[in-house]
Amino acid sequence: MRVKEVAELLSAEILYDEISNDERDFEHVVAADLMSEIMLDTAEQSLMVTGLINPQVIRTAELMDVYAVVFVRGKEVSAEVTELAKDRGITIMSVCQTMYETCGRLYEAGLTAGR
Amino acid sequence: MAEKSGMHMEYDINKEDFNSAGEASSKVKKTLNMLGVDNKVIKRVAIAMYEAEINAFIHGGGGMAVADIYTDKIVIEISDHGKGIENLELAMQEGYSTASEEIRMMGFGAGMGLPNIKKNVDELDIRTGPGEGTDLKMTFKLN
């Protein structure tokens, strides 16, 4: 699933759109507020869903080769996080739904667990 | 004796800035990518180094990250001058943590760091003790 399709499915607001990620095909989802869980193992072509909004989310994504992050519950993301995402080439988007609903929609759309 | 490829990198782990923790791991990852190291090895290095860097920030009050890239291995050393690990056997158990609630709110400190480091390295040497700080030497074999 492409970034644009994910955004449409989730009615997400794209906070930073990294053009080079437009053609990426996301097949899996990793969802956690605990970055250590994301660090355990994450399959390639995974999308991250999280309620955590500090810069370590972007650093974790970068180190795990996760190219898109969805922030849940409409939380306000700081300029520092957006700038870091831009610097590291990671697409970020925000959704109003809870993590449960977000994951449910992605699961229904056929994306599988990234670990 | 292993031949050195000439790559030696050193970074400070700033105890004042949680947001910059992980920067050393990011730079080492970029270098390994540029050198064309196998992606699977890069991921293992990135995971273990990042976990160790976060630990040095959380428990060690900052410290130092040193990376040496040889033709046959990568050696990463993360050292801090914190209070050290009182019970290493317990610390190696998944779920055991002495991290504060504040750190947990930041997405870490669930007692998964050291076990995850161990899982991703080929060799792990830990020197620590109460009041002695902690020094983690992680070796990743190439080829």
Boltz contact constraints between the chains, C-beta under 6 A:
constraints:
  - contact:
      token1: [A, 34]
      token2: [B, 107]
      max_distance: 6.0
  - contact:
      token1: [A, 34]
      token2: [B, 110]
      max_distance: 6.0
  - contact:
      token1: [A, 35]
      token2: [B, 107]
      max_distance: 6.0
  - contact:
      token1: [A, 35]
      token2: [B, 108]
      max_distance: 6.0
  - contact:
      token1: [A, 36]
      token2: [B, 108]
      max_distance: 6.0
  - contact:
      token1: [A, 36]
      token2: [B, 110]
      max_distance: 6.0
  - contact:
      token1: [A, 36]
      token2: [B, 112]
      max_distance: 6.0
  - contact:
      token1: [A, 39]
      token2: [B, 47]
      max_distance: 6.0
  - contact:
      token1: [A, 52]
      token2: [B, 107]
      max_distance: 6.0
  - contact:
      token1: [A, 54]
      token2: [B, 106]
      max_distance: 6.0
  - contact:
      token1: [A, 55]
      token2: [B, 19]
      max_distance: 6.0
  - contact:
      token1: [A, 56]
      token2: [B, 107]
      max_distance: 6.0
  - contact:
      token1: [A, 59]
      token2: [B, 22]
      max_distance: 6.0
  - contact:
      token1: [A, 62]
      token2: [B, 26]
      max_distance: 6.0
  - contact:
      token1: [A, 63]
      token2: [B, 25]
      max_distance: 6.0
  - contact:
      token1: [A, 63]
      token2: [B, 46]
      max_distance: 6.0
  - contact:
      token1: [A, 63]
      token2: [B, 50]
      max_distance: 6.0
